[in-house]
Every structure is written in C-alpha cells, then in structure tokens.
C-alpha cells in the first residue's frame, strides 16, 4: 500500500480506530491518530499503550508490507448529532 493511502485513512474525520495488517500476518491497532507516524518510506505505530494512552514503544514497517487497513470491531460508534430543543 502506498504511504499516501495510509495517511488518507488516518486523516479521515471523525477518526475511527483501525487495525493495520501486514504481509507477514501481523497486525497493529491504532486507537488514536497521534499514535502513528507516516513517511514515504516508513510507518511507525505506537504500541503497548499505558493507562494514559502513551505508547511504550514503536513498531516500524514499510508501507509496501501493509496489506489492508480495517476498522477495529467494537470501536465506538460515531456520536449522534444533537437535536435542537423545541420550546
């Protein structure tokens, strides 16, 4: 997958948690857009988050080895729009 495709998916609004699948069969969850860095030649994914959400380490992969990006099952649904109150 091209790095620009990964970037486009991460920048979608509203952000929804996603799972990145690699050609070796491994996968990594991205629960917040701040936990992924995308460059032309590498994608760095923050893994093993602490209670405050900060990742303990980074996993680096070549974008060419990303086979698919999928939403994480059970992710929070989009917030419902508030309806104006009737007077």
C-alpha positions as CSV (number, residue, x, y, z in Angstrom):
1,X,0.0,0.0,0.0
2,X,1.3,3.5,-0.7
3,X,2.0,5.7,2.2
4,X,-0.4,8.4,0.9
5,X,-3.3,5.8,1.2
6,X,-2.4,5.2,4.8
7,X,-2.2,8.9,5.5
8,X,-5.6,9.5,3.9
9,X,-7.2,6.8,6.1
10,X,-5.7,8.2,9.3
11,X,-6.8,11.7,8.5
12,X,-10.4,10.8,7.9
13,X,-12.8,12.7,10.2
14,X,-14.0,11.7,12.5
15,X,-11.2,9.3,13.2
16,X,-12.2,5.7,14.0
17,X,-9.8,3.2,15.5
18,X,-8.2,1.0,12.9
19,X,-6.2,-2.2,12.5
20,X,-3.2,-2.3,10.1
21,X,-2.5,-5.7,8.7
22,X,1.0,-6.6,7.3
23,X,2.1,-9.1,4.8
24,X,3.7,-11.3,7.5
25,X,0.3,-11.9,9.1
26,X,0.8,-9.5,12.0
27,X,-1.5,-6.6,12.7
28,X,-1.3,-3.5,14.9
29,X,-4.1,-1.4,16.4
30,X,-4.2,2.4,16.1
31,X,-6.6,3.8,18.6
32,X,-5.7,7.5,18.2
33,X,-4.2,9.4,15.2
34,X,-1.4,10.6,17.4
35,X,-0.1,7.0,17.7
36,X,1.0,6.7,14.1
37,X,3.7,8.5,12.1
38,X,3.6,8.1,8.3
39,X,6.5,9.0,6.0
40,X,7.1,8.0,2.4
41,X,9.4,5.1,3.4
42,X,8.2,4.0,6.8
43,X,5.1,3.8,9.1
44,X,5.8,4.0,12.8
45,X,3.0,2.7,15.1
46,X,2.9,3.3,18.8
47,X,2.1,0.0,20.6
48,X,1.6,-1.2,24.2
49,X,-0.1,1.9,25.5
50,X,0.0,2.8,29.1
51,X,-3.1,3.8,31.1
52,X,-2.7,7.4,29.9
53,X,-2.6,6.3,26.3
54,X,1.1,6.9,25.7
55,X,2.7,4.1,23.7
56,X,5.6,2.3,25.3
57,X,7.4,1.6,22.0
58,X,7.2,2.0,18.3
59,X,6.9,-0.6,15.6
60,X,8.3,0.3,12.2
61,X,7.0,-1.1,8.9
62,X,7.5,-0.4,5.2
63,X,4.2,0.8,3.7
64,X,4.6,-1.8,0.9
65,X,4.0,-4.5,3.5
66,X,0.7,-3.1,4.6
67,X,-1.9,-5.3,3.0
68,X,-5.1,-3.7,4.4
69,X,-6.5,-1.3,6.9
70,X,-9.7,-2.2,8.6
71,X,-11.8,-0.6,11.3
72,X,-11.5,-2.2,14.7
73,X,-14.6,-4.3,15.6
74,X,-16.3,-2.9,18.6
75,X,-14.9,0.6,18.1
76,X,-17.1,3.4,19.4
77,X,-19.8,4.4,17.0
78,X,-19.9,7.9,15.7
79,X,-21.5,10.4,18.1
80,X,-25.1,11.2,17.3
81,X,-25.8,14.8,16.3
82,X,-27.7,16.7,18.9
83,X,-31.2,17.7,18.1
84,X,-32.2,21.3,18.9
85,X,-34.7,21.5,21.7
86,X,-38.2,22.6,21.0
87,X,-39.5,25.5,23.0
